[in-house]
């Protein structure tokens, strides 16, 4: 996946670079702006790419424009993603009964490539679709509620990360971090309102390097492997398998809890307003 994204990035950069040309008059050097939109997550809980758990997202960005076709954007986003097995149409997932939410703070650098020549304020070149591809880093910390109380799941180690649990593959499960990388890939539309303002609409998928955005990845540890606390089951044990809330317990040790072969993803769809940074370029004397 990473090699494919890099190849696409380089190929498209060479393609649009071959057609880029400078103009005289108002020349866009860059732009800064803000975005509002919605975000959703795809992973071990949302396996059918459903869009029924959208949450607000906000962002700011600065784009350095190299010519009428190419630019590099620095961006920051804040959002929250979450999902619940109660949304699923799959009987096993409904019985599994897991859920999570997680705030996400993301910083990214992206290449933006216009399909058409884009010159703010020029009615002949005031609109273009574009493709964006980038590299980012984000912070996440999944949590869930039990009996009305909020618990962060990473410190609990619901898949045995904090008790030295050894899976069927013979590997000791280690705690996952709170920071991971992402690879934004998306499409957008940009329209120049006037010399100073641009309006944009963008949707971009984030491919990530973690399978624990939702705290679900491999197999059940089994509640008996979590040490009890004051003679009662531990919170980690109760949150690793919540099927007891819906019926018969399915989370026996070794049973499938999630799928570790595919990493989690999240997507942000947003509308942006940006302010141009321009200079005036005089025509060359001939």
C-alpha positions in Angstrom: 0.0 0.0 0.0 2.7 2.5 0.9 4.7 1.8 -2.3 1.5 2.1 -4.4 0.7 5.5 -2.8 4.3 6.8 -3.3 4.3 5.6 -7.0 0.9 7.4 -7.6 2.3 10.6 -6.0 5.4 10.7 -8.1 3.6 9.8 -11.4 1.0 12.5 -10.9 3.5 15.1 -9.9 5.5 14.5 -13.1 2.3 14.6 -15.2 1.0 17.9 -13.9 4.4 19.4 -13.7 4.8 18.9 -17.5 1.7 21.0 -18.1 2.3 23.7 -15.5 3.0 27.3 -16.7 3.4 30.7 -15.1 1.0 33.6 -15.6 1.3 37.3 -15.2 -1.1 39.4 -13.2 -2.2 38.2 -9.7 -0.2 35.1 -9.0 -1.3 32.9 -6.1 1.6 32.1 -3.8 -0.5 30.2 -1.3 -3.5 30.2 0.9 -4.5 29.6 4.5 -7.9 28.5 5.7 -10.2 26.4 7.9 -12.5 23.5 7.4 -15.6 22.0 9.1 -17.0 18.6 8.3 -17.7 15.1 9.6 -15.6 12.0 10.2 -16.2 8.3 10.4 -14.2 5.1 11.1 -13.8 1.7 9.3 -12.4 -1.3 11.1 -13.2 -4.4 13.2 -16.5 -2.9 14.4 -17.6 -1.2 11.2 -16.8 -3.9 8.7 -19.5 -2.9 6.2 -18.3 0.7 5.7 -21.5 2.1 7.2 -21.9 5.8 7.6 -24.3 5.9 10.5 -21.9 7.1 13.2 -20.7 10.4 11.7 -19.0 12.9 14.1 -17.9 16.5 13.8 -14.5 17.4 12.5 -12.6 20.7 12.3 -9.3 21.7 10.6 -6.9 24.4 9.7 -4.4 24.4 6.8 -1.8 26.3 4.9 -1.1 25.5 1.3 2.0 26.6 -0.6 1.2 26.9 -4.3 4.1 26.2 -6.7 2.2 26.9 -9.9 -1.4 26.7 -11.2 -1.5 22.9 -10.8 0.6 21.9 -7.8 0.8 22.8 -4.2 1.9 21.4 -0.8 -0.5 21.6 2.2 0.2 21.5 5.9 -2.9 20.7 7.9 -4.1 20.0 11.4 -7.4 18.2 12.2 -9.4 17.5 15.4 -12.2 15.0 15.4 -13.7 12.0 17.2 -14.6 8.6 15.8 -16.6 5.8 17.3 -18.8 2.8 16.6 -20.8 0.1 18.3 -21.7 -3.5 17.5 -25.3 -2.5 18.0 -25.3 -0.9 14.6 -24.3 -4.2 12.9 -26.6 -6.5 10.9 -24.3 -9.4 11.7 -25.6 -11.6 14.5 -22.1 -12.5 15.8 -21.2 -8.8 16.0 -24.4 -7.9 17.7 -23.7 -10.6 20.3 -20.1 -9.4 20.7 -21.5 -6.1 21.8 -18.3 -4.0 21.8 -18.1 -0.3 21.3 -15.6 2.6 21.5 -15.0 6.3 20.9 -11.7 8.0 20.4 -10.6 11.7 19.9 -8.2 12.2 17.1 -5.6 15.0 16.7 -3.9 14.8 13.3 -1.0 16.7 11.6 -0.3 16.0 8.0 1.6 17.2 4.9 0.0 16.6 1.5 0.5 17.2 -2.1 -2.5 18.7 -3.9 -2.7 18.4 -7.7 -5.3 20.3 -9.7 -6.8 18.7 -12.8 -7.4 22.1 -14.4 -5.5 25.4 -14.4 -6.5 27.3 -11.3 -6.1 31.1 -11.1 -8.1 32.8 -8.3 -10.1 35.8 -9.6 -9.9 34.7 -13.2 -13.4 33.5 -14.3 -11.9 31.3 -17.0 -9.8 29.3 -14.5 -11.8 29.6 -11.2 -12.8 26.0 -10.7 -10.9 22.7 -10.6 -11.2 19.2 -9.2 -8.0 18.0 -7.4 -6.5 14.9 -5.9 -4.6 15.0 -2.6 -2.2 12.5 -1.2 -0.1 12.8 1.9 1.6 11.6 5.1 0.5 12.3 8.6 0.7 11.4 12.3 -2.2 11.3 14.7 -3.0 10.7 18.4 -5.8 8.4 19.5 -7.0 7.0 22.8 -10.0 4.7 22.6 -12.5 4.6 25.5 -15.8 2.9 26.4 -18.4 3.2 29.1 -19.2 0.5 31.7 -22.1 1.1 34.2 -22.0 4.8 33.3 -18.3 5.2 34.0 -15.8 6.1 31.3 -12.7 3.9 30.9 -9.7 4.4 28.6 -9.1 1.0 27.0 -5.4 1.2 26.1 -4.2 1.3 29.7 -6.5 -1.7 30.5 -5.0 -4.0 27.9 -8.2 -5.7 26.9 -6.4 -8.2 24.7 -3.9 -9.2 27.4 -1.2 -6.6 26.6 -0.7 -5.8 30.3 -0.7 -9.3 31.8 2.0 -10.9 29.5 -0.6 -12.9 27.6 0.8 -15.2 25.0 -1.4 -15.8 22.0 -1.9 -19.0 19.9 0.8 -17.7 17.6 3.3 -17.9 20.5 3.8 -14.2 20.7 3.5 -12.1 23.8 1.0 -9.3 23.3 2.5 -5.9 23.9 0.7 -2.6 24.6 0.0 -0.5 21.6 0.9 3.2 21.4 -1.2 6.3 21.4 0.4 7.7 18.2 0.3 6.2 14.7 0.9 7.2 11.1 -1.8 7.8 8.5 -1.8 8.2 4.7 -4.5 10.6 3.5 -5.8 10.0 0.0 -8.7 11.9 -1.4 -10.5 14.0 -4.0 -11.7 17.6 -3.8 -13.3 20.5 -5.7 -12.0 24.0 -5.4 -13.8 27.2 -6.5 -12.4 30.8 -6.5 -15.0 33.2 -5.1 -12.8 36.2 -5.9 -9.2 37.3 -5.8 -9.1 36.7 -2.1 -11.4 33.8 -1.2 -11.7 30.1 -2.2 -14.3 27.6 -1.4 -13.4 23.9 -1.3 -15.1 20.5 -0.7 -12.9 17.5 0.1 -13.3 13.9 1.1 -10.1 11.9 2.1 -9.6 8.4 3.5 -6.9 7.9 6.1 -5.1 4.6 5.8 -3.4 4.0 9.2 -0.6 1.9 10.6 -2.6 0.7 13.6 -5.3 -2.0 14.1 -6.1 -0.7 17.6 -8.0 2.6 16.8 -11.0 0.7 18.1 -9.0 -1.4 20.7 -10.0 -4.6 18.8 -7.6 -6.7 16.8 -7.0 -10.4 17.6 -8.6 -13.0 19.8 -10.3 -13.1 23.2 -8.1 -13.5 26.3 -10.9 -14.9 28.4 -12.1 -13.2 31.6 -10.4 -15.8 33.8 -6.9 -14.7 32.7 -7.5 -11.2 34.1 -6.7 -11.0 37.9 -9.8 -10.1 39.9 -9.9 -7.0 42.0 -11.3 -7.2 45.5 -12.9 -10.5 44.7 -14.7 -9.0 41.7 -13.9 -9.3 37.9 -11.5 -6.6 36.7 -12.7 -3.8 34.5 -10.4 -5.1 31.8 -12.0 -8.5 32.0 -15.5 -7.1 31.8 -14.7 -4.8 28.8 -12.8 -7.4 26.8 -16.0 -9.4 26.3 -19.4 -7.7 26.7 -21.5 -10.5 25.2 -22.8 -11.3 28.7 -24.9 -8.1 28.4 -26.8 -9.5 25.4 -27.0 -13.2 26.1 -24.6 -16.2 26.2 -20.9 -15.4 26.7 -19.0 -15.9 23.4 -15.6 -14.5 24.5 -13.9 -17.7 25.5 -10.1 -17.7 25.4 -8.8 -18.0 21.8 -12.1 -17.1 20.1 -12.0 -14.5 17.4 -12.5 -11.0 18.6 -11.3 -9.0 15.6 -9.2 -9.3 12.4 -5.6 -8.3 12.6 -4.8 -8.6 8.9 -6.3 -5.3 8.0 -5.4 -2.0 9.7 -8.1 0.5 10.8 -9.1 3.5 8.7 -10.9 6.8 9.2 -12.3 9.3 6.7 -13.0 13.0 6.9 -15.4 14.9 4.6 -15.1 18.7 4.9 -15.9 22.1 3.5 -13.2 24.7 3.6 -12.9 28.5 3.2 -9.4 29.8 2.4 -7.7 33.2 2.0 -5.3 33.7 -0.9 -1.7 35.0 -0.5 -0.9 36.6 -3.9 1.7 38.7 -5.6 1.6 40.7 -8.8 3.8 39.5 -11.7 4.4 41.9 -14.6 4.6 40.6 -18.1 8.1 40.0 -19.5 9.3 42.6 -21.9 9.9 41.2 -25.4 
